[in-house]
Every structure is written in C-alpha cells, then in structure tokens.
C-alpha cells in the first residue's frame, strides 16, 4: 500500500509560485484559506472539499480553482485516498501575466469561477508546467508554459472575460527563430525574445506557433536535441554532449532526447 507523502518547494526562477505534491489517504485538512490563488491538479483517487456550505467531489483528471481568502477543507473521498499537485500563485504574478489582456475598466486580478474545472487541455498544460518547475527545464519552457496556462485559465474561467491578443507577427516570429538558431546552446529566456521582437509574451508565443507550428521552447529543444544527435554520430560521450548542447545535466538531455527520438542517448550510441 502506498505511503502518504507531501513535498513543498519553490523553483529558483519562480519564487512567486509555491508548489506542492502529495498523496493522502487518512490525513484531512482543517478549515483554512490561502492568500495566493490555489490551483489543484488531481492525478488519482478522489478528494472532497467543504466549500461555501457544500461538500464537493474532485476526481482524477479534474482541476480545482480556489481564489485567495476562500475558506475550505480537504479530505479523502475514496478508500484509496488521493494524489494531487498544487500551485499557489502570488497575485502579483497573476496581475503581471494578465496585464496585456486586461481592459481598462477591469480589476487587476479577476476571480475564477470554480472550484471544480473539467478541462482536459488545461489539465495537461498545468500538469506539464508543474513538472517543469520541479525538474530541470529550460527557462523558455517554464516561461512559455506559465504564460499560456495563466492566460488560458482566466480566458476560460475568469469572472471578467479577457480576450488574449493573438494577432500574428510574421516578421517577429522569423526574427525570434533566427535568434534561437544563433543562440541554441544557451538558456534563452522568453523576455529576451520579447525585447528582440517588441512583442508581448503571449503575442510572441502565438505568433511563433502560428508561423512554425510549434512554440519557441519546443523549437529550442528540437535544436538542442538535433545537435546532440549529430555529436553522438561522431562518438561523443553523453556527459560532454549535455554540456556542449546547453542541457543542465545528462538526465535533462536524456529526457528530452527520448521525447524527440523515442530512444535514450545511451541506447542510441550503442545502436550506431
């Protein structure tokens, strides 16, 4: 039987997000609230919440959205307990991301309708973002995922409708691609590309995706893994290739290499 566990941390580049990952079966939370925006990702089992005078059920594959200051509890809704991941977003971070979408008569941080959200696409996006903030990931990856996740979350479920500006800027996308091609060994940030092109974060991501069919961070990872495969063909060692291609370590290289080519670097080297 799986043992209960809990883990809390902050990513060094995103100190304004507290992250939580836990499995509980017998534990239950007392009544409490969060000063931050709390977003839950339910991976297995069932959690129940006492919230606004009701008992709500949160099954696997759903999301929970709890606005700052909302009192609630949390306890197991099944014999097997529940496993989940949580974001606690500082409201100043949410305000910064939404600033480019906000109308002049809107409040700084709109509330989310919730707490139960059944949205598979948003679930996958938030889960990928949470994992990227736990493992070594490129700055461009976490920045892109964060911008998309928060923008889509409030566009779909905010109490004040926002309309993310997604006009296409072909020249800006081409300029961003050229910059990535010239600086593929580095840990390029989204803000670097925004300063280069004069676009906002969301506009740059959407323009790049419209032009090339992938996001900027996916393009950078493809560049790095393609270069890594070329170096492997010369017999280079995995550790050296990881450094030369700008990965954090061998596991970072292996994880992304397998996602792209379906095989680990070690097995690829052996096969050739």
Buried (B, 14 or more C-beta within 10 A) or exposed (E): EEEEEEEEEEBEEBEBBBBBBBBBBEEEEEEEEBEBBBBBBBBBBBBBBBBEEEEBEBBBBBBBBBBBEBEBBBBBBBEBBBBBBBBBBBBEBBEBBBEBBBEEEBEEBBBBEBBBBEBEEBBEBBBBBBBBBBEEBBBBBBBBBBBBBBBBBBBBBBEBEBEBEEEEBEEBBBBBBEBBEEBBBBBBBBEBBBEBBEBBBBBBBBBBBBBBEEBBBBBBBBBBBEBBBEBBEEEBEBEEBBBBBBBBEBEBBBBBBBEBBEBBBEBBBEEE
